Amino acid sequence: MDKRARAGYMLTLDDAIKFWTRCQEAEKALGEKLTREEREKLLQSMQIGKEMTVEDLRELMQNKKTLIIKDKNNTQDEDK
C-alpha cells in the first residue's frame, strides 16, 4: 500500500454536520443523489477538513482505540 495514497478527510463534528447539511440541500435542489466526486468537490469548495494520506492517518491513530463501522454494502466475509 502506498503510504502517500489519499485516505480521506479529517473533519470536526461541526464541520461534518455543515457538510452533511449542504449535501442534503444540494440533493434536494437537484432532485438526485450527489456522486462521490460531487461530494468531494463540495467539501473542497467549503474549505473545511484536512486531506490526509494513509501515512498521516496511521500516525494519527497510532496507539488509539478505533471503531470501524462497515456499511451493509460491504461484501467481505467476516469469518476470515
C-alpha positions, 0 to 999 in steps of 0.5 A: 500500500502506498503510504502517500495514497489519499485516505480521506478527510479529517473533519470536526463534528461541526464541520461534518454536520455543515457538510452533511447539511449542504449535501442534503440541500444540494440533493434536494435542489437537484432532485438526485443523489450527489456522486462521490466526486460531487461530494468531494468537490463540495467539501473542497469548495467549503474549505473545511477538513484536512486531506490526509494520506494513509501515512498521516492517518496511521500516525494519527491513530497510532496507539488509539482505540478505533471503531470501524463501522462497515456499511451493509454494502460491504461484501467481505466475509467476516469469518476470515 
